[in-house]
Amino acid sequence: MSASLAILVDWRGHRPAFLALKPLTTLLVVALAATNTTGMENLVLLAALLLCLLGDIAIMQETQRGFLGGLLSFLLAHLILIALFLHRADAMPLLAMHYAVPLAVCVFAAIGAALVPALRQIDRPAALVYTAVLLTMSFAAFRFSTLAGFGAAMFVLSDAVLAYKTFRHDSRIAQAIVLTTYWLAITLIVDAFPASLI
C-alpha cells in the first residue's frame, strides 16, 4: 500500500507526500527483514537495506552530487549482498543457474544500452565499477536462490531504467517502473532468506 501510494503521489506531482512515502516504503521492507531473519545474517542484510535507504534519500535530491551519493550507497549495499549471497551459496545446490545465462544476456544488454548516456555524463570509472558490482551481485544472487536471483534481476532493471530516465529521457512512466522494480527487488531479496532455510 505504501509503495502504491508513493507511486501515485509521485505520478500526480505531490512532491512533499512522495518525499515522505518513498523512504517510508523502504523502511517497511527493512522492518520485514528484521522480522524474517535472525542472527548475524539479519544484521548484514539490515546493513545492506539501510544503505539502500540512504541511497533513496540521496537520489531524491535530484542533483549530480545526490546521484553520485546514491550511487555510492547502493554500491556498498551491493557489495554486502554479494558477500551474503556467496556465504550462503556454499550450503545450497546450484539453483536456477539455467535461468541466469539467458536472463543475463537479455537484461544486461538492455542495461548496457541504458547506461551509455550515464558513462558520458558522470565519472566513467565510477559508473563502470558500479555496473560491474551490480552484475556480480546478480550472478551471486542466482547462485544463492531463484527468488534472490529474480530480485537481483529486478534491481538491474530498476537501475537501467533509472539511468535511462536520468540521462536520456525523463518520464512519469519510467519513474513508476524504477520505483516498482526497486521495491519488488528488495522485497524478493528479503523473502529469499527465510525461503532458503527450508
N, C-alpha and C positions, 0 to 999 in steps of 0.2 A: 504493500500500500504506500509506504514512504517513497519507494522508487518511482511508482506510477505518478504520485503527486509531484515529485521533483521534476519528472519529465514534462508533466502537464504545465506546471507553472513556468518552466523554462520556455516551453513552446509558446506560451502566451505572453512572455516578456516580463513576468513578475520577478524581477531580479532579487529583491530582498528575501522573498519566500524561497527562491531557489538557493540562495547563499546559506540559508538555514537548513533546508531539506537535503542538500547534497551531502554535507558531512554527516548529518543525522543518519542517512541511509547506510553509509559506510560504517558508522558506529554500531548500527544494528547488526551488521554482519560480524563485526568484532565481538559483539555480545553473543552471537550464535557460536562463534569459535570458542569463546570462553566456557560455554556450557557443553560443547561437543567433544572436547579433547582434554587430556589430563597430563600432568607432569611436565617434564622438560619440553616435550613436543608442543604442549599448549603454549608455553612461554615463547618458543621460537615462532610458531605460527602467529601469535598475537603481535610479536615484534614486526613481522612482515606486513601484517594488516594495518598496524599503526603507521608504518612508513607509507603505505598506500593512502591512508587518511591525510598525512602531511602533504603527499603529492597532490591529492584532490584540492586541498586548500591553496597550495602554491599556484596550481594551474588556473584556479578561479580568478586570480589577479589579472589574467589576460594581458600580460606583458612578457617580453622576451626573458626578463630575469625570472619571472614567475614560472615560465615554461621550463627554463633550464633547472630551476629549483625542483620543480615537479619531476623532471627527468631524473635528477639525482636521487630523489626519494624513491621513485619506482625502481631505479637501477639497484639500489640497496635491497629493496624488498624482493626483487627477482633473485639476487644472489643468495639471500636467506632461503628462499623457496627451493632453489637448486640444491643447496646443502640438505634441506629437509627431505626433499624427494629422493635424492640419491642415498641418503642414510637409510630410509625406509625401503627403498627398492631392493636392497640386498636380501630382504626377507620375503620378497614377492616373486612369483613366476613372471616370465616375460609376458605381461598382459597387454593386449591390444597393440602390439608393435606393428601388426599388419595394417592397422589404421594409420600409423604415423607417417609412413612414406608418401602414400598418395595425398593425404591431407596436407602434409608439409609442402609438397610440390605446388599444390593449388594455392594454399593460403599464403605461403612465403613468397610466391611470385607476385601475389597481389600486394603484400606489404612492401615488397621491394619497389614496386611501381609507385606506391603511395609515398614512400619515404624519399624518393628522388628530390622533390622540392625542398624537403627538410634539410637534406645534405647541402643544398645550395645556400640556405638562409641562416643556418645555425652552425655552430662549431662542428666541422666534419668528423674529427676523431671522436667527439662525444657521441654523435649520432651513430657512428659505426659501432662503437663499443656497446652502446645501449641495445642496438639491434642484435648484435651477436649474443649478448646476455639474454635478451628476450627469447631468442630462438633456442638457446641452450636450455632455458627454463622449460620451454615447451616440450623438447625431447625428453628431459628429465621427468616431466610430469607424466608423459606416456609410459615411461619406464616404470613409474610408480603404480599408476592405476588408470583404468579407462576414464573414470569420472574426472580425475585430476587432469588427464590429458585433454579432454574436451573443455574443461575450464581454462586451461592454458591457451588452447586454440581461440577461445573467446577473447582472452587477453590480447593475443596477437591481432585479432580482427579489430578490437577496440582501438588499439594503438595505431593501426594502419589507417583507420577512418579518421582518428584524431589528427594524424599527420596530414592527411588529405584536406581535412576541414581547416586546419590552422594555416597551411602553406599554399593551398591551391584554390579551394572554393568552400567558403563557409555557408552553411545552410542549417535550417532547423532540423531537417531530416537527418543530416549527418550527426548533429548533436544528439538526437534521440537514439541513434544507433550506437554512438560512443557510450552513452550512459547505460543503455540496456545491456550491451555486451560486457561492459566493465563489471556491473553489479552481478550479472549472471556468472561471470568468470570467477570472482572471488567467492561467491556463494557455492559454486560447484567445487572449488578447491577446498573450502572448509568442509563441505559434506563428504569429500573423498576420504577424510581421515577416519571417521567412525566406520564408514563402509569398508575400508581397507582392513579393519581389525577382525572382520567376520571370517 
